[in-house]
Amino acid sequence: YYMACYVSAGVLTIRLPNIPVTGKVFIVKDASGDSATNNITVTTVGGVVNIDGAPTFIINTDYRSLQFVFTGSAYEIF
């Protein structure tokens, strides 16, 4: 799934599902180029599944795009 995020009006939180199909990939992109000012927080529903060992990941670089893959028990960024 691809999520184009427009954060020119303010911060945004993306909540990935806790238990999707293993190998499912989610792409999150700062489409407006404003995440250095208005961060995009990526977490899971309730923050119970880690993303690269942490409960959240902050996108704070303009126009950054990241891919999150579910490994069966957590998300990894690539």
Backbone as ProteinMPNN parsed JSONL, in Angstrom:
{"seq_chain_A": "YYMACYVSAGVLTIRLPNIPVTGKVFIVKDASGDSATNNITVTTVGGVVNIDGAPTFIINTDYRSLQFVFTGSAYEIF", "coords_chain_A": {"N_chain_A": [[0.833, -1.179, 0.0], [0.471, 2.26, -0.745], [0.993, 5.371, 0.717], [0.465, 8.639, 0.304], [1.437, 11.481, 1.902], [0.273, 14.572, 2.928], [1.358, 17.207, 4.577], [1.298, 19.944, 4.952], [-0.468, 21.485, 6.396], [-0.233, 20.629, 9.0], [0.924, 18.301, 11.592], [0.999, 14.667, 11.235], [-0.24, 11.419, 11.967], [0.382, 8.12, 11.15], [-1.112, 5.019, 11.372], [-0.171, 1.838, 11.309], [-1.413, -1.492, 10.629], [-1.669, -3.944, 13.283], [-1.309, -6.739, 12.879], [-0.797, -7.581, 9.979], [-0.695, -9.482, 6.877], [2.172, -11.507, 6.712], [5.045, -10.149, 5.247], [3.749, -8.09, 3.993], [3.865, -4.869, 2.575], [4.131, -1.448, 3.301], [4.185, 1.776, 2.044], [5.264, 4.938, 2.877], [5.096, 8.304, 2.156], [6.314, 11.607, 2.194], [4.595, 13.688, 0.582], [4.127, 16.389, 0.241], [6.401, 17.717, 0.958], [6.905, 18.81, 3.471], [7.606, 17.652, 5.895], [9.804, 18.17, 7.549], [9.094, 20.337, 9.013], [6.42, 19.776, 9.804], [6.07, 16.965, 11.227], [5.749, 13.455, 10.321], [4.424, 10.858, 11.987], [4.919, 7.465, 12.314], [3.333, 4.638, 13.443], [1.891, 1.783, 15.137], [-1.423, 0.422, 15.514], [-2.39, 1.288, 18.626], [0.269, 1.185, 19.284], [1.608, -1.219, 19.78], [3.19, -2.966, 18.296], [6.505, -3.196, 17.262], [8.586, -0.997, 15.301], [11.381, -1.313, 13.596], [12.528, -1.875, 16.123], [11.451, 0.051, 17.835], [8.547, 1.745, 19.227], [7.527, 3.781, 17.617], [8.165, 5.644, 14.577], [9.618, 8.507, 13.32], [9.127, 10.599, 10.6], [10.983, 13.114, 9.408], [12.198, 14.488, 7.398], [12.08, 16.406, 4.555], [10.157, 15.363, 1.759], [10.774, 12.679, 2.082], [10.655, 9.132, 1.644], [9.606, 6.021, 2.808], [9.726, 2.469, 3.224], [7.854, 0.031, 4.839], [7.947, -3.173, 6.071], [6.147, -6.007, 7.133], [7.241, -8.49, 9.287], [6.145, -10.675, 10.488], [6.178, -10.509, 13.176], [6.981, -7.969, 13.749], [7.711, -4.691, 12.35], [9.967, -3.824, 9.741], [12.125, -1.36, 8.392], [12.907, -0.466, 5.104]], "CA_chain_A": [[0.0, 0.0, 0.0], [1.196, 3.526, -0.832], [0.299, 6.475, 1.384], [1.025, 9.961, 0.046], [1.067, 12.314, 3.042], [0.339, 16.019, 2.713], [1.401, 17.722, 5.941], [1.508, 21.397, 4.953], [-1.374, 22.093, 7.379], [0.053, 20.173, 10.358], [1.508, 16.974, 11.777], [0.15, 13.546, 10.863], [0.129, 10.106, 12.496], [-0.034, 6.957, 10.364], [-1.188, 3.827, 12.217], [-0.12, 0.589, 10.553], [-2.122, -2.572, 11.324], [-0.844, -4.747, 14.193], [-0.989, -8.075, 12.366], [-1.148, -7.825, 8.576], [-0.071, -10.668, 6.3], [3.634, -11.438, 6.716], [5.582, -9.695, 3.971], [2.978, -6.931, 3.511], [4.679, -3.658, 2.525], [3.452, -0.154, 3.321], [5.088, 2.86, 1.652], [4.808, 6.231, 3.393], [5.834, 9.35, 1.442], [5.999, 13.012, 2.429], [4.302, 14.17, -0.765], [4.083, 17.852, 0.177], [7.722, 18.271, 1.257], [6.798, 19.635, 4.676], [7.758, 16.87, 7.121], [10.823, 18.735, 8.437], [8.349, 21.251, 9.883], [5.26, 19.042, 10.31], [6.502, 15.564, 11.206], [4.843, 12.327, 10.113], [4.721, 9.801, 12.944], [4.423, 6.153, 11.9], [3.21, 3.74, 14.583], [0.869, 0.771, 14.893], [-2.635, 0.639, 16.306], [-2.056, 1.1, 20.037], [1.719, 1.204, 19.467], [2.021, -2.484, 20.401], [4.13, -3.688, 17.422], [7.659, -2.341, 17.039], [9.085, -0.637, 13.983], [12.846, -1.271, 13.796], [12.853, -1.922, 17.547], [10.845, 1.143, 18.595], [7.101, 1.795, 19.0], [7.194, 4.774, 16.591], [9.227, 6.16, 13.725], [9.288, 9.875, 12.908], [9.648, 11.093, 9.326], [11.204, 14.546, 9.594], [12.996, 14.972, 6.273], [11.183, 16.745, 3.445], [10.012, 14.464, 0.604], [11.278, 11.333, 2.368], [9.781, 7.998, 1.392], [10.098, 4.822, 3.481], [8.942, 1.254, 3.057], [7.735, -0.735, 6.068], [7.53, -4.536, 5.769], [5.81, -6.774, 8.327], [8.035, -9.725, 9.303], [5.43, -11.713, 11.205], [6.076, -10.088, 14.573], [7.363, -6.552, 13.838], [7.971, -4.027, 11.068], [11.314, -3.376, 9.434], [12.165, -0.299, 7.391], [13.929, -0.664, 4.066]], "C_chain_A": [[0.875, 1.238, 0.0], [0.361, 4.611, -0.184], [1.053, 7.771, 1.123], [0.516, 10.892, 1.146], [1.29, 13.784, 2.713], [0.233, 16.68, 4.075], [1.65, 19.232, 5.996], [0.65, 22.092, 6.005], [-1.092, 21.648, 8.812], [0.588, 18.758, 10.386], [0.493, 15.888, 11.455], [0.673, 12.284, 11.537], [-0.469, 9.029, 11.615], [-0.016, 5.762, 11.304], [-1.261, 2.579, 11.329], [-0.863, -0.5, 11.326], [-1.158, -3.402, 12.176], [-0.417, -6.08, 13.593], [-1.481, -8.227, 10.922], [-0.524, -9.141, 8.118], [1.448, -10.478, 6.33], [4.131, -11.095, 5.317], [4.852, -8.498, 3.386], [3.834, -5.674, 3.624], [3.775, -2.429, 2.493], [4.496, 0.905, 2.996], [4.473, 4.16, 2.136], [5.701, 7.301, 2.787], [5.366, 10.73, 1.878], [5.816, 13.665, 1.063], [4.319, 15.687, -0.881], [5.432, 18.497, 0.464], [7.736, 19.144, 2.493], [7.089, 18.881, 5.976], [8.895, 17.341, 8.03], [10.167, 19.684, 9.439], [7.194, 20.541, 10.566], [5.532, 17.55, 10.165], [5.369, 14.598, 10.909], [5.291, 11.234, 11.079], [4.1, 8.511, 12.433], [4.466, 5.255, 13.129], [2.242, 2.629, 14.193], [-0.336, 1.081, 15.762], [-2.294, 0.311, 17.756], [-0.566, 1.088, 20.316], [2.289, -0.087, 20.02], [3.006, -3.298, 19.561], [5.275, -2.741, 17.096], [7.965, -2.137, 15.561], [10.582, -0.426, 14.14], [13.207, -1.125, 15.27], [12.25, -0.831, 18.407], [9.345, 1.186, 18.314], [6.662, 2.804, 17.931], [8.422, 5.088, 15.748], [8.767, 7.52, 13.22], [9.938, 10.179, 11.565], [9.747, 12.605, 9.456], [12.158, 15.128, 8.559], [12.056, 15.201, 5.096], [11.305, 15.757, 2.29], [10.532, 13.043, 0.843], [10.207, 10.282, 2.104], [10.405, 6.78, 2.059], [9.159, 3.656, 3.221], [9.004, 0.458, 4.359], [7.208, -2.116, 5.7], [7.264, -5.264, 7.085], [6.485, -8.129, 8.25], [7.323, -10.902, 9.965], [5.281, -11.373, 12.676], [6.408, -8.618, 14.755], [7.478, -5.989, 12.42], [9.446, -3.708, 10.944], [11.213, -2.334, 8.34], [13.252, -0.643, 6.384], [13.744, 0.324, 2.952]], "O_chain_A": [[1.908, 1.27, 0.669], [-0.823, 4.763, -0.484], [2.144, 7.981, 1.653], [-0.691, 11.07, 1.305], [2.37, 14.178, 2.273], [-0.844, 16.717, 4.67], [2.162, 19.736, 6.995], [1.002, 23.179, 6.463], [-1.647, 22.22, 9.751], [0.695, 18.095, 9.354], [-0.711, 16.14, 11.405], [1.883, 12.098, 11.664], [-1.673, 9.019, 11.359], [0.991, 5.515, 11.967], [-2.277, 2.31, 10.688], [-0.936, -0.44, 12.553], [0.017, -3.545, 11.837], [0.723, -6.504, 13.781], [-2.466, -8.921, 10.671], [0.111, -9.834, 8.913], [1.946, -9.399, 6.007], [3.69, -11.681, 4.328], [5.292, -7.943, 2.379], [4.46, -5.441, 4.658], [2.789, -2.381, 1.757], [5.568, 0.931, 3.601], [3.313, 4.457, 1.848], [6.926, 7.22, 2.887], [4.165, 10.997, 1.928], [6.781, 14.14, 0.463], [4.505, 16.222, -1.975], [5.6, 19.696, 0.24], [8.493, 20.113, 2.563], [6.842, 19.416, 7.056], [8.939, 16.937, 9.192], [10.627, 19.817, 10.572], [7.005, 20.684, 11.774], [5.261, 16.951, 9.124], [4.202, 14.865, 11.197], [6.417, 10.745, 10.99], [2.903, 8.46, 12.151], [5.504, 5.124, 13.778], [1.821, 2.549, 13.039], [-0.258, 1.925, 16.655], [-1.946, -0.827, 18.071], [-0.165, 0.991, 21.475], [3.34, -0.072, 20.661], [3.605, -4.242, 20.078], [5.04, -1.601, 16.695], [7.654, -2.967, 14.708], [11.004, 0.55, 14.76], [14.089, -0.343, 15.623], [12.515, -0.789, 19.608], [8.908, 0.712, 17.266], [5.557, 2.7, 17.399], [9.558, 4.832, 16.148], [7.64, 7.658, 12.744], [11.15, 10.036, 11.407], [8.737, 13.295, 9.594], [12.834, 16.127, 8.807], [11.326, 14.297, 4.69], [12.404, 15.367, 1.897], [10.708, 12.285, -0.111], [9.016, 10.516, 2.313], [11.599, 6.529, 1.897], [7.957, 3.835, 3.024], [10.083, 0.242, 4.912], [6.146, -2.231, 5.087], [8.044, -5.159, 8.032], [6.328, -8.846, 7.261], [7.857, -12.011, 9.992], [4.381, -11.873, 13.35], [6.142, -8.063, 15.821], [7.359, -6.714, 11.432], [10.1, -3.363, 11.928], [10.342, -2.402, 7.473], [14.356, -1.051, 6.745], [14.507, 0.315, 1.986]]}, "name": "protein", "num_of_chains": 1, "seq": "YYMACYVSAGVLTIRLPNIPVTGKVFIVKDASGDSATNNITVTTVGGVVNIDGAPTFIINTDYRSLQFVFTGSAYEIF"}
